[in-house]
Amino acid sequence: MSIELKNVTYAYGTGSAYETVALADISMKIPDGQFVGIIGHTGSGKSTLVQHFNGLMRPTKGQVLFDGEDIWAGGYDLRHLRSQVGLVFQYPEHQLFETDVLADVCFGPKNLGFSQAECEELALSALRQVGLKEKYYKLSPFELSGGQKRRVAIAGVLAMNPKMLVLDEPTAGLDPKGRDDILDKIKELHETRGISIAIVSHSMEDMAKYVERIVVMNHGHMPFDGTPREVFSHYRKLEKIGLAAPQITYIMHALAEKGMAVSTDATTVEEAKESILKALGH
């Protein structure tokens, strides 16, 4: 499974005096099984980018390919694509609407034509995978906490057995524990199911900790694309476009400037700890 964008441009209000280019000639590929983070300031084009992955938005120019096929070619089955590339929006609890949790998670498989028994089997499996306890299954989704609602929304997408999960700011508005719980569960899903994950986030620490690749967006352009270590090595350039590196990056550079022989490309607390202990001779 792969998603590829070839020279994709997207403009709002095309042909009007208010035309705004949200994506400008973007080319990128997400191969099967990759965990990629997408970062950028508000209005950088992050959400517009990910809504091209499953055909919710159609490029003004360029191509979007799923497994090498142009999703906007005549006769392409977009409904099938959207079952394979599941999108969880920012504040995904707004996607919840059924009378109880189990019914909500059954909605996607039911739309794909599965029987009621199959829907429930898929829904129960998905709810277990996101770590929601069985005592919540018959409650209204609106009785749940913010973190629990996120789990239900993610389960609703997982129940369709997608090959790729796209999450737009899945931790927005959650407390630190809720945020860590959701991200740990997403990482676990990636490791156990092997599905591709694309996650939009504002948190540099989260990106450094969880993803293997970071795509940086800025005014519809993609100035950086690489491993967290590669991207955060450009921390001064990131600052110029309204972003920053993880706090650890700044600490390690400050220590190095004081003459300590530490690794300035450490991006997580664990990496920094090992580097500092090594520099101290431990």
RONU-816790 format. One record per residue (C-alpha): x negated, y, z; residue in three letters. Coordinates in nm, 2 decimals, m for minus. Layout:
# residues N
X X&Y Y&Z Z&r ALA
...
//
This chain:
# residues 282
X 0.00&Y 0.00&Z 0.00&r MET
X m0.13&Y 0.35&Z m0.08&r SER
X 0.01&Y 0.70&Z m0.12&r ILE
X m0.17&Y 0.93&Z m0.36&r GLU
X m0.11&Y 1.29&Z m0.45&r LEU
X m0.26&Y 1.41&Z m0.78&r LYS
X m0.29&Y 1.78&Z m0.83&r ASN
X 0.03&Y 1.85&Z m0.64&r VAL
X 0.16&Y 2.20&Z m0.62&r THR
X 0.48&Y 2.30&Z m0.44&r TYR
X 0.64&Y 2.64&Z m0.45&r ALA
X 0.95&Y 2.77&Z m0.27&r TYR
X 1.17&Y 3.01&Z m0.47&r GLY
X 1.01&Y 2.93&Z m0.80&r THR
X 1.07&Y 3.20&Z m1.06&r GLY
X 1.20&Y 3.45&Z m0.81&r SER
X 1.04&Y 3.76&Z m0.65&r ALA
X 1.00&Y 3.56&Z m0.33&r TYR
X 0.81&Y 3.26&Z m0.48&r GLU
X 0.57&Y 3.12&Z m0.22&r THR
X 0.32&Y 2.85&Z m0.29&r VAL
X 0.32&Y 2.60&Z 0.00&r ALA
X 0.08&Y 2.34&Z m0.16&r LEU
X m0.18&Y 2.44&Z m0.41&r ALA
X m0.33&Y 2.17&Z m0.63&r ASP
X m0.36&Y 1.91&Z m0.36&r ILE
X m0.52&Y 1.57&Z m0.44&r SER
X m0.56&Y 1.30&Z m0.17&r MET
X m0.51&Y 0.93&Z m0.11&r LYS
X m0.41&Y 0.74&Z 0.20&r ILE
X m0.51&Y 0.38&Z 0.16&r PRO
X m0.34&Y 0.08&Z 0.32&r ASP
X m0.38&Y 0.06&Z 0.70&r GLY
X m0.54&Y 0.40&Z 0.75&r GLN
X m0.47&Y 0.62&Z 1.06&r PHE
X m0.49&Y 0.99&Z 0.94&r VAL
X m0.42&Y 1.31&Z 1.12&r GLY
X m0.31&Y 1.63&Z 0.95&r ILE
X m0.39&Y 1.96&Z 1.12&r ILE
X m0.34&Y 2.32&Z 1.04&r GLY
X m0.19&Y 2.64&Z 1.18&r HIS
X 0.19&Y 2.72&Z 1.15&r THR
X 0.27&Y 2.77&Z 0.78&r GLY
X m0.04&Y 2.59&Z 0.65&r SER
X 0.16&Y 2.34&Z 0.45&r GLY
X 0.14&Y 2.04&Z 0.68&r LYS
X 0.52&Y 1.96&Z 0.69&r SER
X 0.56&Y 2.03&Z 0.32&r THR
X 0.28&Y 1.79&Z 0.25&r LEU
X 0.41&Y 1.49&Z 0.44&r VAL
X 0.76&Y 1.54&Z 0.30&r GLN
X 0.61&Y 1.46&Z m0.04&r HIS
X 0.50&Y 1.12&Z 0.08&r PHE
X 0.85&Y 0.97&Z 0.07&r ASN
X 1.01&Y 1.19&Z m0.19&r GLY
X 1.20&Y 1.42&Z 0.03&r LEU
X 1.04&Y 1.70&Z m0.17&r MET
X 0.96&Y 1.70&Z m0.54&r ARG
X 0.63&Y 1.86&Z m0.65&r PRO
X 0.66&Y 2.17&Z m0.87&r THR
X 0.35&Y 2.03&Z m1.05&r LYS
X 0.15&Y 1.71&Z m1.02&r GLY
X 0.22&Y 1.35&Z m0.93&r GLN
X 0.30&Y 1.14&Z m0.62&r VAL
X 0.21&Y 0.78&Z m0.65&r LEU
X 0.32&Y 0.49&Z m0.43&r PHE
X 0.11&Y 0.18&Z m0.50&r ASP
X 0.01&Y 0.34&Z m0.83&r GLY
X 0.36&Y 0.41&Z m0.94&r GLU
X 0.48&Y 0.77&Z m1.00&r ASP
X 0.78&Y 0.81&Z m0.76&r ILE
X 0.93&Y 1.08&Z m0.99&r TRP
X 0.92&Y 0.87&Z m1.30&r ALA
X 1.26&Y 0.78&Z m1.45&r GLY
X 1.43&Y 0.49&Z m1.29&r GLY
X 1.21&Y 0.48&Z m0.98&r TYR
X 1.39&Y 0.35&Z m0.67&r ASP
X 1.35&Y 0.63&Z m0.42&r LEU
X 1.57&Y 0.46&Z m0.17&r ARG
X 1.33&Y 0.16&Z m0.16&r HIS
X 1.04&Y 0.41&Z m0.12&r LEU
X 1.20&Y 0.57&Z 0.18&r ARG
X 1.24&Y 0.23&Z 0.35&r SER
X 0.87&Y 0.17&Z 0.29&r GLN
X 0.75&Y 0.52&Z 0.40&r VAL
X 0.93&Y 0.61&Z 0.72&r GLY
X 0.93&Y 0.97&Z 0.82&r LEU
X 0.99&Y 1.08&Z 1.18&r VAL
X 1.06&Y 1.45&Z 1.20&r PHE
X 0.95&Y 1.70&Z 1.46&r GLN
X 1.19&Y 1.68&Z 1.75&r TYR
X 1.31&Y 1.34&Z 1.62&r PRO
X 1.59&Y 1.32&Z 1.88&r GLU
X 1.78&Y 1.54&Z 1.64&r HIS
X 1.79&Y 1.23&Z 1.42&r GLN
X 1.99&Y 1.04&Z 1.69&r LEU
X 2.37&Y 1.03&Z 1.65&r PHE
X 2.52&Y 0.69&Z 1.72&r GLU
X 2.72&Y 0.59&Z 2.03&r THR
X 2.44&Y 0.38&Z 2.18&r ASP
X 2.07&Y 0.32&Z 2.14&r VAL
X 2.10&Y m0.02&Z 1.97&r LEU
X 2.35&Y 0.10&Z 1.72&r ALA
X 2.13&Y 0.40&Z 1.64&r ASP
X 1.83&Y 0.18&Z 1.56&r VAL
X 2.05&Y m0.06&Z 1.35&r CYS
X 2.16&Y 0.23&Z 1.12&r PHE
X 1.85&Y 0.21&Z 0.89&r GLY
X 1.86&Y m0.17&Z 0.83&r PRO
X 2.24&Y m0.15&Z 0.78&r LYS
X 2.19&Y 0.10&Z 0.50&r ASN
X 1.94&Y m0.14&Z 0.34&r LEU
X 2.21&Y m0.40&Z 0.32&r GLY
X 2.11&Y m0.63&Z 0.61&r PHE
X 2.39&Y m0.83&Z 0.79&r SER
X 2.49&Y m0.72&Z 1.14&r GLN
X 2.29&Y m1.01&Z 1.30&r ALA
X 1.98&Y m0.92&Z 1.09&r GLU
X 2.02&Y m0.55&Z 1.19&r CYS
X 2.03&Y m0.63&Z 1.55&r GLU
X 1.73&Y m0.87&Z 1.53&r GLU
X 1.53&Y m0.60&Z 1.35&r LEU
X 1.65&Y m0.33&Z 1.60&r ALA
X 1.56&Y m0.53&Z 1.91&r LEU
X 1.22&Y m0.61&Z 1.77&r SER
X 1.15&Y m0.24&Z 1.70&r ALA
X 1.28&Y m0.13&Z 2.04&r LEU
X 1.04&Y m0.38&Z 2.20&r ARG
X 0.75&Y m0.26&Z 1.99&r GLN
X 0.80&Y 0.10&Z 2.11&r VAL
X 0.82&Y m0.01&Z 2.47&r GLY
X 1.18&Y 0.09&Z 2.55&r LEU
X 1.33&Y m0.12&Z 2.83&r LYS
X 1.64&Y m0.33&Z 2.76&r GLU
X 1.84&Y m0.15&Z 3.03&r LYS
X 1.86&Y 0.15&Z 2.79&r TYR
X 1.99&Y m0.03&Z 2.48&r TYR
X 2.36&Y 0.02&Z 2.55&r LYS
X 2.32&Y 0.38&Z 2.68&r LEU
X 2.40&Y 0.69&Z 2.47&r SER
X 2.07&Y 0.81&Z 2.32&r PRO
X 2.16&Y 1.15&Z 2.47&r PHE
X 2.13&Y 1.01&Z 2.82&r GLU
X 1.76&Y 0.94&Z 2.77&r LEU
X 1.45&Y 1.15&Z 2.85&r SER
X 1.26&Y 1.34&Z 2.58&r GLY
X 1.00&Y 1.07&Z 2.56&r GLY
X 1.26&Y 0.79&Z 2.55&r GLN
X 1.44&Y 0.96&Z 2.27&r LYS
X 1.12&Y 0.98&Z 2.07&r ARG
X 1.08&Y 0.61&Z 2.11&r ARG
X 1.43&Y 0.54&Z 1.99&r VAL
X 1.38&Y 0.76&Z 1.68&r ALA
X 1.05&Y 0.58&Z 1.60&r ILE
X 1.22&Y 0.25&Z 1.65&r ALA
X 1.49&Y 0.35&Z 1.41&r GLY
X 1.22&Y 0.39&Z 1.14&r VAL
X 1.03&Y 0.08&Z 1.24&r LEU
X 1.34&Y m0.13&Z 1.21&r ALA
X 1.32&Y m0.09&Z 0.83&r MET
X 0.98&Y m0.25&Z 0.84&r ASN
X 0.80&Y 0.03&Z 0.66&r PRO
X 0.44&Y 0.00&Z 0.53&r LYS
X 0.37&Y 0.35&Z 0.64&r MET
X 0.48&Y 0.56&Z 0.93&r LEU
X 0.47&Y 0.94&Z 0.90&r VAL
X 0.52&Y 1.15&Z 1.21&r LEU
X 0.56&Y 1.53&Z 1.21&r ASP
X 0.45&Y 1.66&Z 1.55&r GLU
X 0.58&Y 1.36&Z 1.74&r PRO
X 0.47&Y 1.49&Z 2.08&r THR
X 0.61&Y 1.84&Z 2.05&r ALA
X 0.77&Y 1.96&Z 2.38&r GLY
X 0.67&Y 1.65&Z 2.58&r LEU
X 0.47&Y 1.67&Z 2.91&r ASP
X 0.11&Y 1.54&Z 2.91&r PRO
X 0.22&Y 1.19&Z 3.03&r LYS
X 0.50&Y 1.17&Z 2.77&r GLY
X 0.26&Y 1.28&Z 2.50&r ARG
X 0.00&Y 1.02&Z 2.60&r ASP
X 0.26&Y 0.74&Z 2.62&r ASP
X 0.39&Y 0.81&Z 2.27&r ILE
X 0.04&Y 0.84&Z 2.11&r LEU
X m0.08&Y 0.52&Z 2.29&r ASP
X 0.23&Y 0.34&Z 2.15&r LYS
X 0.17&Y 0.47&Z 1.80&r ILE
X m0.20&Y 0.36&Z 1.82&r LYS
X m0.08&Y 0.02&Z 1.94&r GLU
X 0.17&Y m0.01&Z 1.65&r LEU
X m0.11&Y 0.07&Z 1.41&r HIS
X m0.34&Y m0.20&Z 1.56&r GLU
X m0.08&Y m0.47&Z 1.59&r THR
X 0.12&Y m0.42&Z 1.27&r ARG
X m0.16&Y m0.28&Z 1.06&r GLY
X 0.07&Y m0.02&Z 0.90&r ILE
X m0.07&Y 0.31&Z 0.77&r SER
X 0.00&Y 0.61&Z 1.00&r ILE
X 0.00&Y 0.98&Z 0.91&r ALA
X 0.05&Y 1.21&Z 1.21&r ILE
X 0.08&Y 1.59&Z 1.20&r VAL
X m0.05&Y 1.75&Z 1.52&r SER
X m0.17&Y 2.08&Z 1.67&r HIS
X m0.39&Y 1.90&Z 1.93&r SER
X m0.75&Y 1.87&Z 1.84&r MET
X m0.81&Y 1.64&Z 2.14&r GLU
X m0.54&Y 1.40&Z 2.03&r ASP
X m0.69&Y 1.40&Z 1.68&r MET
X m1.04&Y 1.32&Z 1.81&r ALA
X m0.91&Y 1.04&Z 2.03&r LYS
X m0.67&Y 0.86&Z 1.80&r TYR
X m0.72&Y 0.90&Z 1.43&r VAL
X m1.00&Y 0.78&Z 1.19&r GLU
X m0.95&Y 1.06&Z 0.93&r ARG
X m0.85&Y 1.42&Z 0.95&r ILE
X m0.70&Y 1.64&Z 0.67&r VAL
X m0.71&Y 2.01&Z 0.74&r VAL
X m0.45&Y 2.23&Z 0.57&r MET
X m0.48&Y 2.61&Z 0.53&r ASN
X m0.24&Y 2.82&Z 0.33&r HIS
X m0.15&Y 2.53&Z 0.10&r GLY
X m0.51&Y 2.43&Z 0.05&r HIS
X m0.71&Y 2.14&Z 0.19&r MET
X m1.05&Y 2.28&Z 0.30&r PRO
X m1.17&Y 1.98&Z 0.50&r PHE
X m1.10&Y 1.60&Z 0.47&r ASP
X m1.32&Y 1.35&Z 0.66&r GLY
X m1.38&Y 1.17&Z 0.99&r THR
X m1.31&Y 1.36&Z 1.31&r PRO
X m1.69&Y 1.39&Z 1.36&r ARG
X m1.74&Y 1.54&Z 1.01&r GLU
X m1.44&Y 1.78&Z 1.03&r VAL
X m1.52&Y 1.91&Z 1.38&r PHE
X m1.88&Y 1.97&Z 1.29&r SER
X m1.73&Y 2.27&Z 1.10&r HIS
X m1.59&Y 2.41&Z 1.42&r TYR
X m1.70&Y 2.77&Z 1.34&r ARG
X m1.52&Y 2.75&Z 1.00&r LYS
X m1.22&Y 2.60&Z 1.16&r LEU
X m1.20&Y 2.90&Z 1.40&r GLU
X m1.18&Y 3.13&Z 1.10&r LYS
X m0.86&Y 2.96&Z 0.98&r ILE
X m0.70&Y 2.97&Z 1.32&r GLY
X m0.80&Y 2.63&Z 1.45&r LEU
X m1.06&Y 2.49&Z 1.69&r ALA
X m1.25&Y 2.18&Z 1.77&r ALA
X m1.19&Y 1.97&Z 2.09&r PRO
X m1.32&Y 2.14&Z 2.41&r GLN
X m1.58&Y 1.87&Z 2.43&r ILE
X m1.74&Y 2.00&Z 2.11&r THR
X m1.79&Y 2.34&Z 2.26&r TYR
X m1.93&Y 2.20&Z 2.59&r ILE
X m2.18&Y 1.98&Z 2.40&r MET
X m2.30&Y 2.27&Z 2.19&r HIS
X m2.34&Y 2.48&Z 2.50&r ALA
X m2.55&Y 2.21&Z 2.67&r LEU
X m2.76&Y 2.17&Z 2.36&r ALA
X m2.83&Y 2.55&Z 2.36&r GLU
X m2.95&Y 2.52&Z 2.72&r LYS
X m3.21&Y 2.27&Z 2.60&r GLY
X m3.03&Y 1.95&Z 2.70&r MET
X m3.09&Y 1.66&Z 2.45&r ALA
X m2.72&Y 1.57&Z 2.40&r VAL
X m2.53&Y 1.48&Z 2.08&r SER
X m2.34&Y 1.78&Z 1.95&r THR
X m2.12&Y 1.56&Z 1.73&r ASP
X m1.95&Y 1.39&Z 2.03&r ALA
X m1.57&Y 1.45&Z 1.99&r THR
X m1.42&Y 1.25&Z 2.29&r THR
X m1.48&Y 1.26&Z 2.66&r VAL
X m1.62&Y 0.90&Z 2.65&r GLU
X m1.87&Y 0.99&Z 2.38&r GLU
X m1.98&Y 1.30&Z 2.57&r ALA
X m2.02&Y 1.11&Z 2.89&r LYS
X m2.25&Y 0.85&Z 2.73&r GLU
X m2.46&Y 1.12&Z 2.56&r SER
X m2.50&Y 1.33&Z 2.88&r ILE
X m2.59&Y 1.02&Z 3.09&r LEU
X m2.85&Y 0.92&Z 2.82&r LYS
X m2.99&Y 1.27&Z 2.83&r ALA
X m3.02&Y 1.25&Z 3.21&r LEU
X m3.21&Y 0.92&Z 3.18&r GLY
X m2.93&Y 0.70&Z 3.32&r HIS
//
